[in-house]
Amino acid sequence: MKFSRSFLDMDGYIQRNLNEITCHEIFQIKEDFYDIVESLCGSTANLTGITEMLIFRLMYHLFGMNGSIESKTAQYRDTRLIIGNRYIGKNGKYQEPDIVIEQGNKICYLISIKNLLSTVTPTANEKESFIVQELIKENGVCTTAIQDLFRIENIRYGNNSGFSSLTVVFSQVPNRHERAIQLIQNRFNWHQFLILENNHNKFIDELMDRLRFKQPYCL
């Protein structure tokens, strides 16, 4: 019995429906997978990776890639699609963004992926950040949206100072987290959020709009 068949079928579905698949449909694929796992073992508490895999494969097909993945990287000409690579931050700490798109050894686009947003306690490094301090002051609490922005901004310097970034959130965002999203998007014009659940727009259209791709399927 080949369990891999299910994943290959899912990947084939994404490829065939790339231009039509909606944000909510992508959310539903994830939900269906989680529902099966929960029915088999009673919990999805330690289940990770499916959200990153879905977005990575969407990007892989978006750029017309068909080669193998080597060292976390898919490559087409001078464009590299990388999952889980490590970068040294301005504060000397390593960050591991979910997905980056590089050209000429330079990050052009970065995608961070969250199943949901929540309230968190900032780490010592985050507490030292002026950006985090200001956002918490305005928002009232620290959220994973603020935490995510800090980690992305930490590697936005030097050769990588000009990339656009996007946080993809699978689950609907509670009202208490909307304020943090709006604060970030208003202050940092290079970063956007994309909520998938109940968003019936085409994923490809939302992606192009928020990451400001020059034209579809092309960097």
C-alpha positions in Angstrom: 0.0 0.0 0.0 1.5 3.4 -1.0 0.4 6.2 1.2 2.4 8.6 -1.0 -0.4 8.2 -3.6 -2.6 10.5 -1.6 0.0 13.3 -1.5 0.7 12.9 -5.2 -3.0 13.1 -6.0 -3.2 16.3 -3.9 -0.2 17.8 -5.7 -1.7 16.9 -9.1 -5.0 18.5 -8.1 -3.1 21.7 -7.2 -1.2 21.7 -10.5 -4.3 21.1 -12.6 -6.3 23.8 -10.8 -3.6 26.3 -10.2 -5.3 29.2 -12.0 -8.7 28.5 -10.4 -8.2 27.2 -6.9 -9.5 29.6 -4.2 -7.9 30.6 -0.9 -10.7 28.8 1.0 -10.2 25.6 -1.1 -6.5 25.5 0.1 -7.7 26.0 3.6 -10.2 23.1 3.2 -7.4 20.8 1.9 -5.6 21.4 5.1 -8.7 21.0 7.2 -9.5 17.7 5.5 -6.1 16.4 6.3 -6.3 17.5 9.9 -9.7 16.0 10.3 -8.4 12.6 9.1 -5.5 12.7 11.5 -7.7 13.7 14.4 -10.1 10.9 13.7 -7.2 8.4 13.8 -5.3 9.6 16.8 -7.5 12.1 18.6 -5.4 15.2 18.2 -3.5 17.4 15.8 -1.5 19.1 18.5 1.9 18.1 17.2 1.1 18.0 13.6 3.2 20.3 11.5 4.4 20.7 7.9 1.2 20.3 5.9 0.6 24.1 5.6 4.2 24.7 4.5 4.0 21.9 2.0 0.8 23.2 0.4 2.1 26.7 -0.1 5.5 25.4 -1.3 3.9 23.2 -3.9 1.6 26.0 -5.0 4.6 28.2 -5.6 6.5 25.4 -7.2 3.8 24.9 -9.8 3.2 28.7 -10.1 6.8 29.1 -11.4 6.5 26.2 -13.8 9.1 24.1 -12.0 9.4 20.4 -12.7 12.8 19.4 -11.4 13.7 17.6 -8.2 14.0 19.3 -4.8 17.6 19.3 -3.6 18.9 20.7 -0.3 15.4 22.3 0.3 15.6 24.1 -3.0 13.8 23.9 -6.4 15.5 25.8 -9.2 14.4 27.1 -12.6 17.0 29.1 -14.4 18.2 31.7 -11.9 15.2 31.5 -9.7 15.4 29.4 -6.5 12.4 28.4 -4.4 13.7 27.5 -1.0 11.9 26.0 2.0 13.3 26.3 5.6 16.6 27.9 4.8 18.5 29.7 7.6 19.7 33.3 7.5 21.7 35.3 9.9 19.7 38.2 11.3 20.8 41.8 12.0 20.9 40.9 15.7 23.3 37.9 15.1 20.5 35.3 15.6 19.5 32.8 12.9 16.0 33.0 11.4 14.4 30.3 9.3 11.7 31.7 7.1 9.2 29.2 5.7 9.6 30.0 2.0 11.9 32.4 0.1 12.3 33.1 -3.6 15.8 34.1 -4.5 17.4 35.5 -7.6 21.1 36.1 -7.9 21.7 35.1 -4.2 19.3 37.8 -3.1 15.9 37.3 -1.5 13.2 38.8 -3.7 10.1 37.4 -1.9 9.5 35.8 1.5 6.4 33.9 2.6 5.7 33.0 6.2 3.0 30.5 7.0 0.8 30.3 10.0 -2.1 27.9 10.8 -3.6 30.6 13.0 -2.7 33.7 14.9 -2.5 33.9 18.7 -1.3 36.0 21.6 2.2 35.3 22.7 4.8 36.4 25.2 7.7 38.1 23.4 11.2 36.5 23.7 14.1 38.4 25.2 15.3 39.3 21.7 11.9 40.5 20.7 11.5 42.7 23.8 14.7 44.5 22.8 13.4 45.4 19.3 12.1 48.9 18.9 9.6 47.7 16.3 8.2 45.1 18.7 8.0 47.6 21.5 6.1 50.1 19.3 3.7 47.6 17.9 2.9 46.2 21.4 2.4 49.7 22.7 -0.1 50.4 20.0 -1.7 47.0 19.9 -1.8 46.3 23.6 -0.5 42.8 23.4 2.1 40.8 21.5 0.7 38.5 18.8 2.3 36.0 16.5 1.7 38.6 13.7 4.0 41.0 15.5 6.5 38.2 16.3 6.5 37.2 12.6 7.1 40.7 11.4 10.1 41.0 13.8 11.7 37.8 12.5 11.2 38.8 8.9 12.5 42.4 9.4 15.5 40.9 11.2 16.9 39.5 7.9 15.8 42.4 5.8 19.2 44.2 5.4 22.3 44.3 3.2 21.8 42.4 0.0 18.3 41.3 1.2 17.0 44.7 2.1 14.5 45.1 -0.6 12.3 42.0 -0.6 8.5 41.9 -0.3 7.0 39.5 2.3 3.7 37.9 3.0 2.3 36.1 6.0 -0.2 33.4 4.9 -2.7 32.5 7.7 -4.8 29.5 7.1 -7.5 30.0 9.7 -9.9 32.9 10.1 -8.4 35.7 12.2 -10.3 36.7 15.4 -11.2 40.4 15.7 -8.7 40.9 18.5 -5.9 40.1 16.1 -7.1 42.3 13.2 -5.7 45.4 14.8 -2.1 44.1 14.8 -2.5 43.1 11.1 -3.7 46.6 10.2 -0.9 48.3 12.2 1.7 46.2 10.5 0.3 46.7 7.0 -0.1 50.4 7.4 3.5 50.9 8.8 5.4 48.4 6.6 4.4 48.7 3.0 6.6 45.7 2.1 4.6 43.3 4.2 1.1 41.9 3.8 -1.2 39.3 5.3 -3.4 36.8 3.4 -6.1 35.0 5.3 -7.3 31.8 3.5 -10.4 30.6 5.4 -13.6 32.0 4.0 -11.7 33.9 1.3 -13.3 32.8 -2.0 -10.9 34.8 -4.2 -8.5 32.9 -6.4 -5.3 32.2 -4.5 -3.1 33.2 -7.5 -4.8 36.6 -7.7 -4.4 37.3 -4.0 -0.8 36.3 -4.1 0.0 38.5 -7.1 -1.7 41.5 -5.5 0.0 41.2 -2.2 3.5 40.3 -3.3 3.3 42.7 -6.2 4.6 40.3 -8.8 5.3 42.1 -12.0 3.2 39.6 -13.9 1.8 36.1 -13.4 4.2 33.2 -13.3 7.2 35.6 -13.6 9.6 37.2 -11.3 
